[in-house]
């Protein structure tokens, strides 16, 4: 049985995948992808994987920028 941290990582990465697959349906999925990316960054930081943390943080900001563009 996975520990709580592993479960959090699985849920956050799973949410990223789901939101990425659905982002053409509505801009809200792009925003949700950004939030899921930041959740994945938190997971990576808690797990001690700082390179993954940095990439996920950046990916979240890229998605937030895409979300703002889609609203225009």
BELNORCOR-V626029 format. One record per backbone hydrogen bond with DSSP energy under -1.0 kcal/mol. CO is the residue of the C=O (numbers start at 1). NH is the residue of the N-H. Records with the same first field share a line. If there is no record, write none. Layout:
CO = NH, NH
This chain:
3 = 7
4 = 8
5 = 9
6 = 10
7 = 11
8 = 12
9 = 13
10 = 14
11 = 15
12 = 16
13 = 17
14 = 18
15 = 19
16 = 20
17 = 21
18 = 22
22 = 25
26 = 29
27 = 31
28 = 32
29 = 33
30 = 34
31 = 35
32 = 36
33 = 37
34 = 38
35 = 39
36 = 40
37 = 41
38 = 42
39 = 43
40 = 44
41 = 45
42 = 46
43 = 47
44 = 49
49 = 53
50 = 54
51 = 55
52 = 56
53 = 57
54 = 58
55 = 59
56 = 60
57 = 61
58 = 62
59 = 63
60 = 64
61 = 65
62 = 66
63 = 67
64 = 68
65 = 69
66 = 70
67 = 71
